[in-house]
Amino acid sequence: MTARRFAAVPQREGHAGGRRGFTVALIGCDGAGKTTVARALERATGLPVRYLYMGVSAESSNRQLPSTRVAHAIKRRAAATRRHAPAEAGRAPRPHGVRRACRAGRSALRLANRLAEEWYRQLIAQAFLTRGSIVVFDRHFLADYHAFDVAGAGRPLSRRIHGWMLMHAYPRPDLVVLLDAPPEVLFARKGEGTLASLARRREDYLGLADAAGIDRSFAVVSATRPVDAVVADVATIVREAATGR
């Protein structure tokens, strides 16, 4: 089953006067098949698709800033050191003011690198678009962070800043396709999270069209069927959006 409510993607001029491409974000819970469908669109549909991962997983990213790689390496090394280091008995704790300043400094650095990473990937997408490509995003930062950094209660300052940037400054995808499935199906596929947490995330994604103001460029595709059927449905939606430009 596919539910659609999107307007035609606006036509824009690209490189050397040619038709500019457009962006398609595939969103959904873990286990919905976003990466599988995105790679199939690039490989097997005949569409001029370029794949770009737009999530936070370092292992899944096909494009990443060097600073992000370094930050993840430092985090992994610090975690390994803590696991293997002996307990330091009698070590004097840092003064409260120093601990607070260190936490604030780390938070500011994380926010700066997160924003830089997000805009770096958007610049890559812009380069593809000028060549007339359809850029398929595997996940999208606005969709993944909306429930926490935009709509979440009790957000710290760094999350409020990040949420404001995503809502008011970061470019929106031209088309958003939600790959939807019940939590039981999602859990059976990946075994991650709980049925309750998956149900909450599913509701977050289903409500995103209205909450983020993207209701005119939003489609829902059932991801409970064989992957070939899901890919065919998404490809049809993308072709319809391209034809209407």
C-alpha positions as CSV (number, residue, x, y, z in Angstrom):
1,M,0.0,0.0,0.0
2,T,1.3,3.5,-0.9
3,A,-0.1,6.7,0.4
4,R,1.0,9.8,-1.5
5,R,0.5,13.5,-0.9
6,F,3.1,15.5,-2.8
7,A,3.2,18.3,-5.3
8,A,5.5,18.2,-8.4
9,V,9.1,18.9,-7.6
10,P,9.9,22.4,-8.8
11,Q,12.1,22.6,-11.9
12,R,15.4,24.4,-11.5
13,E,18.2,25.1,-13.9
14,G,21.4,23.1,-13.4
15,H,24.9,23.1,-14.9
16,A,25.2,24.6,-18.4
17,G,21.5,25.3,-18.6
18,G,20.5,21.7,-18.2
19,R,17.7,20.5,-15.9
20,R,18.8,20.4,-12.3
21,G,18.3,17.3,-10.3
22,F,16.3,16.9,-7.1
23,T,16.6,15.2,-3.7
24,V,14.7,12.2,-2.3
25,A,15.0,11.2,1.4
26,L,14.2,7.7,2.4
27,I,13.3,7.6,6.0
28,G,12.0,5.1,8.5
29,C,12.8,3.0,11.5
30,D,15.8,0.6,11.6
31,G,14.8,-2.5,9.7
32,A,12.6,-0.7,7.2
33,G,15.1,-1.3,4.4
34,K,16.3,2.2,3.6
35,T,19.8,1.4,2.6
36,T,18.7,-1.7,0.5
37,V,16.1,0.4,-1.3
38,A,18.4,3.4,-1.9
39,R,21.1,1.2,-3.3
40,A,18.7,-0.6,-5.5
41,L,17.4,2.7,-6.9
42,E,20.9,3.6,-7.8
43,R,21.8,0.2,-9.3
44,A,18.7,-1.2,-11.0
45,T,16.1,1.4,-12.0
46,G,17.7,3.3,-14.8
47,L,17.2,6.5,-12.9
48,P,20.2,9.0,-12.7
49,V,20.5,8.3,-9.0
50,R,23.4,9.2,-6.7
51,Y,23.4,7.7,-3.2
52,L,24.3,9.7,-0.1
53,Y,24.0,8.5,3.5
54,M,22.5,11.3,5.7
55,G,22.6,9.6,9.1
56,V,25.0,9.6,12.1
57,S,26.5,6.1,11.8
58,A,30.2,6.3,11.1
59,E,30.2,2.8,9.8
60,S,27.4,3.4,7.3
61,S,28.7,6.8,6.0
62,N,29.9,6.8,2.4
63,R,31.1,10.5,2.8
64,Q,32.4,11.9,6.0
65,L,34.6,14.8,7.2
66,P,38.1,13.9,8.5
67,S,37.2,15.6,11.8
68,T,34.3,13.2,12.3
69,R,36.5,10.2,11.7
70,V,39.0,11.5,14.2
71,A,36.3,12.2,16.7
72,H,34.9,8.7,16.4
73,A,38.5,7.2,16.7
74,I,39.1,9.2,19.9
75,K,35.8,8.1,21.3
76,R,36.5,4.4,20.6
77,R,40.1,4.7,22.1
78,A,38.8,6.4,25.2
79,A,36.1,3.8,25.7
80,A,38.7,1.0,25.3
81,T,41.1,2.8,27.8
82,R,38.3,3.0,30.4
83,R,37.5,-0.7,30.0
84,H,41.1,-1.8,30.6
85,A,42.5,0.8,32.9
86,P,42.6,-0.1,36.6
87,A,40.5,1.9,39.1
88,E,42.4,4.9,40.4
89,A,41.7,4.9,44.1
90,G,42.2,8.1,46.0
91,R,42.2,10.3,42.9
92,A,41.0,13.8,43.8
93,P,37.9,14.8,41.7
94,R,38.1,17.9,39.6
95,P,36.5,21.0,41.0
96,H,32.8,21.4,40.0
97,G,33.5,24.5,37.9
98,V,36.2,22.7,35.9
99,R,34.0,19.7,35.2
100,R,31.2,22.0,34.1
101,A,33.5,24.0,31.8
102,C,34.9,20.8,30.3
103,R,31.3,19.5,29.6
104,A,30.4,22.8,28.0
105,G,33.5,22.7,25.8
106,R,32.9,19.2,24.6
107,S,29.2,20.0,23.9
108,A,30.2,23.0,21.8
109,L,32.8,21.0,19.9
110,R,30.3,18.2,19.2
111,L,27.7,20.7,18.0
112,A,30.2,22.5,15.7
113,N,31.4,19.2,14.1
114,R,27.8,17.9,13.7
115,L,26.8,21.1,11.9
116,A,29.9,21.0,9.8
117,E,29.2,17.4,8.9
118,E,25.6,18.0,7.9
119,W,26.5,21.0,5.7
120,Y,29.4,19.1,4.1
121,R,27.1,16.3,3.0
122,Q,24.6,18.9,1.7
123,L,27.3,20.5,-0.4
124,I,28.1,17.1,-1.9
125,A,24.4,16.8,-2.7
126,Q,24.4,20.2,-4.4
127,A,27.3,19.2,-6.6
128,F,25.4,16.1,-7.7
129,L,22.2,18.2,-8.3
130,T,23.9,20.6,-10.6
131,R,24.8,17.7,-12.9
132,G,21.1,16.6,-13.1
133,S,21.3,13.7,-10.7
134,I,18.5,12.5,-8.5
135,V,20.2,12.4,-5.1
136,V,18.7,9.7,-2.9
137,F,19.4,10.3,0.8
138,D,19.6,7.2,3.0
139,R,18.0,8.7,6.1
140,H,17.8,12.5,6.8
141,F,19.1,14.5,9.7
142,L,15.8,16.4,10.1
143,A,13.8,13.2,10.2
144,D,16.2,11.5,12.6
145,Y,16.6,14.4,15.0
146,H,13.2,16.0,14.9
147,A,11.7,14.1,17.9
148,F,14.8,14.9,20.0
149,D,16.3,18.2,19.0
150,V,13.2,20.0,17.6
151,A,10.2,18.6,19.5
152,G,11.9,17.0,22.5
153,A,11.2,18.4,26.0
154,G,13.9,19.6,28.3
155,R,16.5,20.0,25.5
156,P,19.9,21.4,26.5
157,L,21.1,24.5,24.6
158,S,23.2,22.6,22.1
159,R,20.2,20.5,21.0
160,R,17.9,23.6,20.8
161,I,20.5,25.3,18.5
162,H,20.8,22.1,16.4
163,G,17.0,21.8,16.1
164,W,16.6,25.4,15.1
165,M,19.2,25.0,12.4
166,L,17.6,21.9,11.0
167,M,14.1,23.5,10.9
168,H,15.1,27.0,9.7
169,A,18.4,26.9,7.9
170,Y,19.1,23.4,6.6
171,P,17.7,22.6,3.1
172,R,14.7,20.3,3.1
173,P,14.5,17.3,0.7
174,D,12.4,17.9,-2.4
175,L,10.6,14.6,-1.7
176,V,10.4,12.4,1.4
177,V,9.5,8.7,1.3
178,L,8.7,7.0,4.5
179,L,9.3,3.2,4.4
180,D,6.7,2.1,6.9
181,A,6.2,-1.2,8.8
182,P,4.7,-2.3,12.1
183,P,7.2,-2.7,15.0
184,E,6.8,-6.4,15.0
185,V,8.1,-6.6,11.5
186,L,11.0,-4.2,12.2
187,F,12.1,-6.0,15.3
188,A,12.0,-9.4,13.6
189,R,14.3,-8.1,10.9
190,K,17.0,-6.4,13.0
191,G,16.3,-7.3,16.6
192,E,17.2,-3.7,17.7
193,G,15.3,-1.7,20.3
194,T,12.0,-2.8,21.7
195,L,8.6,-3.1,20.3
196,A,7.6,0.0,22.4
197,S,10.5,2.1,21.2
198,L,10.0,1.1,17.6
199,A,6.3,2.0,17.9
200,R,7.2,5.4,19.2
201,R,9.7,6.1,16.4
202,R,7.2,4.9,13.8
203,E,4.7,7.4,15.2
204,D,7.3,10.1,15.1
205,Y,8.0,9.4,11.4
206,L,4.3,9.2,10.5
207,G,3.7,12.6,12.1
208,L,6.8,14.3,10.6
209,A,5.0,15.5,7.4
210,D,2.8,17.9,9.4
211,A,5.2,18.6,12.3
212,A,8.0,19.6,10.0
213,G,5.9,21.3,7.3
214,I,6.7,18.9,4.5
215,D,3.2,17.5,3.9
216,R,3.2,18.5,0.2
217,S,6.3,16.4,-0.5
218,F,5.6,13.3,1.6
219,A,4.8,9.7,0.6
220,V,4.4,6.6,2.7
221,V,5.3,3.2,1.2
222,S,4.6,-0.1,2.9
223,A,7.9,-1.9,3.6
224,T,6.3,-5.1,4.7
225,R,6.4,-6.6,1.1
226,P,9.3,-8.1,-0.8
227,V,12.0,-5.6,-1.5
228,D,11.5,-5.7,-5.3
229,A,7.9,-4.5,-4.8
230,V,9.1,-1.7,-2.4
231,V,11.8,-0.6,-4.8
232,A,9.3,-0.6,-7.7
233,D,6.8,1.6,-5.7
234,V,9.5,4.1,-4.7
235,A,10.9,4.3,-8.3
236,T,7.4,5.0,-9.5
237,I,7.0,7.9,-7.0
238,V,10.4,9.3,-8.0
239,R,9.5,9.1,-11.7
240,E,6.2,10.8,-11.2
241,A,7.9,13.6,-9.3
242,A,10.4,14.0,-12.1
243,T,7.8,13.9,-14.8
244,G,5.8,16.6,-13.2
245,R,8.6,19.0,-13.0
